[in-house]
Amino acid sequence: MAVIIHDDHFFRNVTITKTDFDKFPDFKFGWKSIGTVIAMLTRDAEIHYSFNGLRLDGILDCNMRSITLDNKAISRIWFKIVGTPTSGEIRLSAWPKVNQ
């Protein structure tokens, strides 16, 4: 089941152990994120992420340890780990667009 976030920002270290994208997202924001940072904290892991649970949108590994998404509206994120090790830790940060 998804962690649903309604605050005006989000920051959490998360351990990924799933090997498939589930029916439900790992995180569901109560707003469309305008800025998101995903950083891998575990060495030698390969973590895949998706914004719709069906399509692979990116991979974090020893070559690409973090990604910053600016001006991309994201409301849901799925994660899974591939290969060994069988778990990996990431840091997820996200924030909504501020109305001016």
C-alpha positions in Angstrom: 0.0 0.0 0.0 1.2 3.5 -0.8 2.5 6.0 1.7 0.2 9.0 1.0 1.8 12.4 1.6 -0.2 15.6 2.1 2.5 17.9 3.6 4.1 20.8 1.6 7.3 18.8 1.2 8.5 15.2 1.6 11.8 13.7 2.6 12.4 10.1 3.6 15.1 7.3 3.5 13.4 4.2 2.1 14.5 0.5 1.9 13.5 -1.1 -1.3 13.0 -4.9 -1.3 10.3 -5.5 -3.9 11.3 -7.2 -7.1 8.3 -6.1 -9.2 6.2 -3.0 -9.6 3.0 -3.7 -7.5 -0.5 -2.7 -8.4 -0.3 0.2 -5.9 2.5 2.9 -5.9 5.1 3.0 -3.1 4.4 6.7 -2.7 1.4 8.8 -3.6 1.6 12.5 -3.1 -1.5 14.6 -2.3 -0.3 17.1 -4.8 1.6 17.0 -8.1 5.3 17.2 -7.3 7.1 19.9 -9.3 10.6 18.9 -7.9 11.8 15.4 -7.0 15.2 14.1 -6.1 15.9 10.3 -5.8 19.3 9.4 -4.5 20.6 5.8 -4.0 22.3 5.3 -0.7 23.3 1.6 -1.1 26.4 0.6 -3.1 26.2 -2.0 -5.8 22.4 -2.1 -6.0 20.2 -1.5 -9.1 16.9 0.2 -8.3 14.3 0.8 -11.0 11.5 3.4 -10.7 8.3 4.1 -12.5 5.8 6.9 -12.5 2.8 4.8 -13.7 3.7 1.2 -12.4 3.8 -0.2 -15.9 6.7 1.5 -17.7 10.3 1.7 -16.5 11.1 5.4 -16.2 14.7 5.1 -14.9 17.4 3.2 -13.2 19.7 4.1 -10.3 22.9 2.1 -10.0 26.6 2.6 -9.4 26.8 4.7 -12.6 23.7 6.9 -12.0 23.4 7.3 -8.2 20.9 10.1 -8.2 18.4 12.0 -10.4 16.8 15.4 -10.0 13.5 16.0 -11.8 12.6 19.7 -12.0 9.3 20.8 -13.5 8.0 17.3 -13.9 4.6 16.7 -12.4 4.7 13.5 -10.4 2.0 12.2 -8.1 2.9 8.5 -7.8 6.2 6.5 -7.7 6.9 2.8 -7.8 10.3 1.2 -6.9 11.8 -2.2 -7.3 15.3 -3.8 -6.9 16.9 -5.9 -9.6 19.6 -8.5 -9.0 21.8 -8.6 -5.9 21.8 -7.3 -3.3 18.2 -8.1 -2.5 17.6 -4.7 -0.8 18.7 -1.2 -1.3 18.2 2.2 0.4 17.2 5.4 -1.4 16.5 8.9 -0.3 13.3 10.4 -1.8 12.7 14.2 -1.6 9.8 15.9 -3.3 8.0 19.2 -3.1 4.9 20.8 -4.8 4.8 24.0 -6.9 4.4 27.0 -4.7 1.5 29.3 -5.8 2.6 32.9 -6.0 
